């Protein structure tokens, strides 16, 4: 998600429509402006759409682990969604094919 504000706003406004339209959109949360992560997570928590498409990222050394961690941990969303973002989605995407 990192980058410029215009990209964040575009992604947030189109997230649900892209997924429902069949696009395979995935994001990590690194280096994103605070409001963007919070807004996306609240929308996912509310609708359930896209919870499997968000992964934690810290973007070291340009950002820092603690700041990026608390964008997720401090969000007012379910613990289940936090666990999926922190490790569950990546585990499913990268390791479920190995077994």
Backbone as ProteinMPNN parsed JSONL, in Angstrom:
{"seq_chain_A": "XXXXXXXXXXXXXXXXXXXXXXXXXXXXXXXXXXXXXXXXXXXXXXXXXXXXXXXXXXXXXXXXXXXXXXXXXXXXXXXXXXXXXXXXXXXXXXXXXXX", "coords_chain_A": {"N_chain_A": [[0.816, -1.196, 0.0], [2.125, 1.129, 0.316], [3.38, 4.331, -0.709], [2.024, 6.92, -2.579], [-0.504, 9.317, -1.573], [-2.649, 9.559, -3.383], [-2.814, 7.043, -4.601], [-3.582, 5.482, -2.416], [-6.136, 6.49, -1.854], [-7.473, 5.876, -4.227], [-7.285, 3.051, -4.23], [-8.715, 2.445, -1.863], [-11.287, 3.329, -2.517], [-11.964, 1.584, -4.524], [-11.536, -1.033, -3.733], [-13.443, -3.101, -2.802], [-15.058, -3.343, -5.114], [-13.184, -4.151, -7.051], [-12.408, -6.701, -6.11], [-14.892, -8.045, -6.047], [-15.324, -7.948, -8.737], [-13.7, -9.873, -9.73], [-10.965, -9.497, -9.88], [-7.641, -10.292, -8.937], [-6.53, -8.972, -6.447], [-4.08, -8.056, -4.191], [-2.624, -6.813, -1.188], [0.023, -5.445, 0.812], [0.606, -4.048, 4.033], [2.602, -2.212, 4.343], [4.347, 0.834, 4.779], [2.245, 2.554, 4.404], [0.001, 5.3, 4.543], [-1.357, 6.212, 7.652], [-4.247, 6.593, 7.917], [-5.203, 5.208, 5.721], [-4.691, 2.436, 6.017], [-6.19, 1.954, 8.333], [-8.798, 2.655, 7.452], [-9.188, 0.792, 5.33], [-9.018, -1.642, 6.78], [-11.196, -1.385, 8.529], [-13.304, -1.42, 6.695], [-12.999, -3.987, 5.602], [-13.418, -5.497, 7.926], [-16.059, -4.848, 8.403], [-17.424, -5.746, 6.07], [-16.305, -8.202, 5.369], [-15.152, -8.719, 2.976], [-12.306, -9.371, 1.152], [-10.581, -10.009, 3.213], [-8.773, -12.062, 3.056], [-6.779, -11.097, 1.471], [-4.928, -9.313, 2.367], [-1.792, -8.555, 3.701], [0.634, -8.357, 6.269], [3.277, -6.008, 6.298], [6.476, -4.529, 6.848], [8.417, -3.004, 5.655], [11.125, -2.428, 6.219], [14.276, -0.963, 5.559], [13.016, 1.48, 5.367], [10.745, 2.11, 6.731], [9.559, 1.35, 10.049], [9.432, -1.582, 12.081], [7.884, -1.538, 14.501], [6.134, 0.717, 14.257], [4.683, 0.013, 11.967], [3.607, -2.424, 12.804], [1.845, -1.614, 14.873], [-0.088, -0.252, 13.442], [-1.758, -2.244, 12.593], [-2.194, -3.904, 14.882], [-3.276, -2.04, 16.669], [-5.662, -1.394, 15.504], [-9.223, -1.183, 15.412], [-10.486, -3.848, 14.968], [-11.455, -7.284, 14.433], [-9.758, -9.865, 16.31], [-9.305, -12.156, 14.853], [-9.09, -11.253, 12.194], [-6.773, -9.712, 12.45], [-4.879, -11.725, 13.042], [-4.952, -13.147, 10.644], [-3.914, -11.238, 8.88], [-1.354, -10.714, 9.981], [-0.01, -13.246, 9.846], [-1.488, -15.488, 8.885], [-2.643, -15.228, 6.245], [-0.372, -15.012, 4.581], [0.876, -17.423, 5.18], [-1.025, -19.217, 4.194], [-1.039, -18.492, 1.469], [1.642, -18.882, 0.609], [2.574, -21.306, 1.668], [0.663, -23.328, 1.769], [0.489, -24.716, -0.569], [2.602, -26.407, -0.548], [2.135, -28.668, 0.915]], "CA_chain_A": [[0.0, 0.0, 0.0], [2.966, 2.309, 0.433], [3.499, 5.179, -1.88], [1.405, 8.238, -2.496], [-1.869, 9.438, -1.077], [-3.64, 9.335, -4.446], [-2.953, 5.6, -4.75], [-4.349, 4.993, -1.275], [-7.533, 6.882, -2.028], [-8.0, 5.092, -5.35], [-7.436, 1.676, -3.769], [-9.796, 2.363, -0.881], [-12.588, 3.52, -3.157], [-12.221, 0.527, -5.497], [-11.173, -2.332, -3.165], [-14.553, -4.054, -2.843], [-15.471, -3.533, -6.511], [-12.156, -4.938, -7.736], [-12.494, -8.094, -5.664], [-16.148, -8.604, -6.542], [-15.209, -8.026, -10.185], [-12.867, -11.008, -10.098], [-9.541, -9.176, -9.919], [-6.847, -10.891, -7.865], [-5.852, -7.844, -5.83], [-3.484, -8.331, -2.892], [-1.81, -5.697, -0.696], [0.599, -5.516, 2.143], [0.286, -2.809, 4.745], [3.817, -1.451, 4.603], [4.618, 2.212, 4.387], [0.996, 3.202, 4.02], [-0.455, 6.386, 5.401], [-2.163, 5.627, 8.719], [-5.691, 6.547, 7.699], [-5.535, 4.257, 4.654], [-4.731, 1.098, 6.607], [-7.337, 1.923, 9.243], [-10.033, 2.674, 6.652], [-9.298, -0.486, 4.641], [-9.297, -2.688, 7.754], [-12.567, -1.215, 9.005], [-14.181, -1.871, 5.61], [-12.886, -5.443, 5.542], [-14.064, -6.02, 9.123], [-17.499, -4.632, 8.242], [-17.999, -6.496, 4.954], [-15.695, -9.517, 5.204], [-14.624, -8.833, 1.615], [-10.888, -9.095, 0.991], [-9.781, -10.316, 4.401], [-7.728, -13.006, 2.664], [-5.908, -10.46, 0.486], [-4.101, -8.296, 3.028], [-0.684, -9.133, 4.465], [1.478, -7.417, 7.009], [4.611, -5.691, 5.809], [7.059, -3.435, 7.629], [9.212, -2.197, 4.731], [12.424, -2.024, 6.755], [14.606, 0.047, 6.552], [12.359, 2.753, 5.085], [9.82, 2.302, 7.83], [10.029, 0.564, 11.182], [8.545, -2.672, 12.439], [6.952, -1.173, 15.566], [5.099, 1.597, 13.729], [3.838, -0.75, 11.047], [2.891, -3.413, 13.616], [0.743, -1.003, 15.624], [-1.177, 0.114, 12.529], [-2.664, -3.388, 12.573], [-2.535, -4.322, 16.249], [-4.085, -1.007, 17.308], [-6.92, -1.17, 14.774], [-10.447, -1.706, 16.037], [-10.992, -4.935, 14.134], [-11.42, -8.549, 15.171], [-8.463, -10.534, 16.459], [-9.191, -13.114, 13.753], [-8.571, -10.536, 11.026], [-5.379, -9.363, 12.751], [-4.07, -12.93, 12.885], [-4.85, -13.454, 9.211], [-3.027, -10.254, 8.263], [0.008, -10.885, 10.471], [0.664, -14.451, 9.349], [-2.349, -16.496, 8.284], [-2.789, -15.091, 4.79], [0.908, -15.345, 3.94], [1.068, -18.862, 5.339], [-1.923, -19.879, 3.247], [-0.634, -18.217, 0.094], [2.966, -19.35, 0.237], [2.951, -22.613, 2.18], [-0.392, -24.35, 1.664], [0.729, -25.466, -1.788], [3.715, -27.334, -0.34], [1.711, -29.916, 1.571]], "C_chain_A": [[0.856, 1.254, 0.0], [3.059, 3.092, -0.854], [2.827, 6.514, -1.65], [-0.039, 8.191, -2.045], [-2.89, 9.13, -2.17], [-3.863, 7.84, -4.687], [-3.774, 4.987, -3.631], [-5.836, 5.279, -1.481], [-8.174, 6.075, -3.148], [-8.245, 3.651, -4.924], [-8.619, 1.552, -2.819], [-11.164, 2.464, -1.532], [-12.949, 2.37, -4.087], [-12.012, -0.884, -4.949], [-12.27, -3.377, -3.34], [-14.964, -4.355, -4.286], [-14.46, -4.37, -7.291], [-12.26, -6.414, -7.38], [-13.77, -8.744, -6.192], [-16.148, -8.741, -8.061], [-14.276, -9.13, -10.662], [-11.381, -10.719, -10.195], [-8.84, -9.789, -8.716], [-5.953, -9.814, -7.262], [-5.371, -8.257, -4.443], [-2.657, -7.119, -2.489], [-1.089, -6.109, 0.571], [0.451, -4.128, 2.743], [1.476, -1.887, 4.928], [3.789, -0.049, 4.013], [3.383, 2.95, 3.888], [0.658, 4.3, 5.02], [-1.469, 5.811, 6.386], [-3.648, 5.53, 8.447], [-6.064, 5.485, 6.672], [-5.644, 2.84, 5.202], [-5.964, 0.974, 7.488], [-8.659, 1.843, 8.48], [-10.233, 1.33, 5.94], [-9.671, -1.599, 5.622], [-10.71, -2.583, 8.307], [-13.569, -1.696, 7.96], [-14.168, -3.394, 5.506], [-13.586, -6.076, 6.745], [-15.589, -5.92, 8.99], [-18.105, -5.566, 7.204], [-17.492, -7.931, 4.845], [-15.051, -9.711, 3.841], [-13.148, -8.443, 1.594], [-10.02, -9.407, 2.18], [-8.62, -11.251, 4.077], [-6.691, -12.391, 1.735], [-4.996, -9.387, 1.055], [-3.044, -8.998, 3.851], [0.118, -8.024, 5.131], [2.805, -7.226, 6.298], [5.166, -4.538, 6.611], [7.998, -2.549, 6.814], [10.495, -1.638, 5.345], [13.416, -1.892, 5.608], [13.9, 1.385, 6.334], [11.311, 3.101, 6.123], [10.348, 1.485, 8.997], [8.966, -0.446, 11.59], [7.482, -2.226, 13.439], [5.809, -0.298, 15.048], [4.136, 0.863, 12.82], [3.006, -1.792, 11.798], [1.668, -2.79, 14.283], [-0.36, -0.449, 14.729], [-2.222, -0.998, 12.483], [-3.137, -3.723, 13.983], [-3.453, -3.317, 16.927], [-5.423, -0.746, 16.628], [-8.093, -1.805, 15.51], [-11.126, -2.686, 15.09], [-10.859, -6.228, 14.928], [-10.003, -9.112, 15.243], [-8.245, -11.546, 15.338], [-8.617, -12.443, 12.506], [-7.115, -10.148, 11.256], [-4.469, -10.569, 12.544], [-3.903, -13.302, 11.416], [-3.865, -12.508, 8.534], [-1.584, -10.486, 8.69], [0.694, -12.137, 9.929], [-0.227, -15.426, 8.591], [-2.457, -16.418, 6.774], [-1.503, -15.455, 4.056], [1.168, -16.844, 4.032], [0.217, -19.632, 4.333], [-1.452, -19.705, 1.804], [0.673, -18.916, -0.285], [3.267, -20.796, 0.654], [1.886, -23.687, 2.038], [-0.186, -25.218, 0.432], [1.829, -26.519, -1.611], [3.267, -28.666, 0.256], [0.859, -30.784, 0.692]], "O_chain_A": [[0.353, 2.34, -0.29], [2.84, 2.565, -1.944], [3.049, 7.16, -0.626], [-0.703, 7.158, -2.125], [-3.906, 8.492, -1.892], [-4.99, 7.421, -4.95], [-4.571, 4.079, -3.865], [-6.679, 4.401, -1.299], [-9.316, 5.636, -3.014], [-9.297, 3.087, -5.222], [-9.437, 0.643, -2.962], [-12.096, 1.762, -1.14], [-14.123, 2.192, -4.412], [-12.294, -1.851, -5.656], [-12.047, -4.419, -3.957], [-15.192, -5.514, -4.633], [-14.847, -5.208, -8.105], [-12.206, -7.275, -8.258], [-13.737, -9.855, -6.721], [-16.887, -9.556, -8.612], [-14.083, -9.304, -11.865], [-10.606, -11.605, -10.555], [-9.381, -9.803, -7.611], [-4.755, -9.761, -7.543], [-6.149, -8.745, -3.623], [-2.055, -6.466, -3.341], [-1.527, -6.998, 1.302], [0.199, -3.155, 2.032], [1.361, -0.87, 5.612], [3.282, 0.195, 2.918], [3.473, 3.853, 3.057], [1.001, 4.215, 6.199], [-2.333, 5.022, 6.006], [-4.257, 4.494, 8.715], [-7.153, 4.916, 6.755], [-6.591, 2.123, 4.882], [-6.701, -0.008, 7.395], [-9.535, 1.051, 8.828], [-11.339, 0.789, 5.949], [-10.546, -2.414, 5.328], [-11.357, -3.606, 8.531], [-14.576, -2.314, 8.305], [-15.218, -4.015, 5.341], [-14.274, -7.085, 6.597], [-16.313, -6.816, 9.422], [-19.181, -6.122, 7.424], [-18.179, -8.787, 4.287], [-14.464, -10.761, 3.579], [-12.784, -7.328, 1.97], [-8.827, -9.102, 2.165], [-7.595, -11.227, 4.759], [-5.806, -13.099, 1.255], [-4.365, -8.64, 0.308], [-3.345, -9.922, 4.608], [0.249, -6.916, 4.612], [3.38, -8.175, 5.763], [4.415, -3.652, 7.02], [8.338, -1.45, 7.251], [10.905, -0.519, 5.034], [13.36, -2.729, 4.708], [14.172, 2.339, 7.063], [11.031, 4.277, 6.358], [11.468, 0.978, 8.94], [7.766, -0.2, 11.463], [6.299, -2.507, 13.244], [4.646, -0.545, 15.366], [2.923, 1.062, 12.89], [1.841, -2.016, 11.469], [0.582, -3.369, 14.261], [-1.466, -0.199, 15.209], [-3.417, -0.734, 12.351], [-4.338, -3.812, 14.241], [-4.331, -3.714, 17.693], [-6.23, 0.041, 17.125], [-7.949, -2.846, 16.151], [-12.171, -2.406, 14.501], [-10.219, -6.253, 15.98], [-9.17, -8.873, 14.369], [-7.109, -11.766, 14.92], [-7.751, -13.009, 11.839], [-6.302, -10.249, 10.337], [-3.405, -10.447, 11.938], [-2.825, -13.725, 10.999], [-3.067, -12.938, 7.702], [-0.682, -10.458, 7.853], [1.875, -12.084, 9.585], [0.268, -16.136, 7.715], [-2.37, -17.44, 6.093], [-1.542, -16.129, 3.027], [1.627, -17.46, 3.071], [0.686, -20.579, 3.702], [-1.465, -20.653, 1.017], [0.79, -19.474, -1.376], [4.127, -21.442, 0.055], [2.199, -24.869, 2.179], [-0.651, -26.357, 0.402], [1.965, -27.421, -2.439], [3.955, -29.676, 0.11], [0.434, -31.86, 1.112]]}, "name": "protein", "num_of_chains": 1, "seq": "XXXXXXXXXXXXXXXXXXXXXXXXXXXXXXXXXXXXXXXXXXXXXXXXXXXXXXXXXXXXXXXXXXXXXXXXXXXXXXXXXXXXXXXXXXXXXXXXXXX"}
